[in-house]
């Protein structure tokens, strides 16, 4: 297993040369802009295809609540759980209070696969749901956030940068392996964390495809979700994310997530340091309405 992962990491070093190997015109059918598919239900064929892709997760939705409108959920966006001099740092004390609030107020913390079903099927495992995400894969995701998640029995998702695995102040393979056994999902933040809109289509697709292949093999999973570096994307990025095999992608645009935005342009709620618990709760509650 470790040998295969190291092989993938070696391939990452040759990313520029590999970029030309990704054919971005294999599927010549027109791809609709997600903004042109507002509140559009997926076709039966698409439902069967995507349900099959998610079957391995064995999610029992028989008891879930059925909605009569497009589902909305808050996707929380964190980065580093530490003290710092910018909005990307949320102190441990604040973070613990926020996670305790989520637990105390009966929120269901979703996995990426569950969030996908909520947003595409308009069903929810509870009236109040949230997807907790941390970008970049900083070491404090393991040392600080992970013990808090375990304390309160919460699921969360870490969007990891492929080339940062084992780098200074970032997660190691063993740390990620441990977390995945206890409700933490590792998803894609590309390989090099570059602004995708500045790259050629081939380079964009390589960034997404290599990261997905890495995490698919590393965790024996289907990596469903992508977080765009810096929240930057364009119409080509949306098309390539779909072609690469992801089922959804998140941005940094503020607000509740809904398929009305397009499953590859989902909004998130940035949690900044110093936010009051009252404000925190209002953001979550409103996003579930």
Secondary structure, DSSP 8 states (H G I E B T S, - for coil): -HHHHHHHHHHHTTHHHHHTTS-TTS--S----GGGSTT----HHHHHHHHHHHGGG----TT-EE-SS---BEEEEE-B-S--SSTTB--HHHHHHHHHHHHHTT-EE--HHHHHHHHHH-EESSSSEEEEEEEE-BTHIIIIIIHHHHHHT--EEEEE-GGGTTSTTB--HHHHHHHHTTTEEEEE--SS---GGGS-HHHHHHHHHHHHHHHHHHTTS---EEE-GGG---HHHHHHHHHHT-SEEEEEEES-B-GGG-TTSEEEEE--TT--HHHHHHHHHHHT-
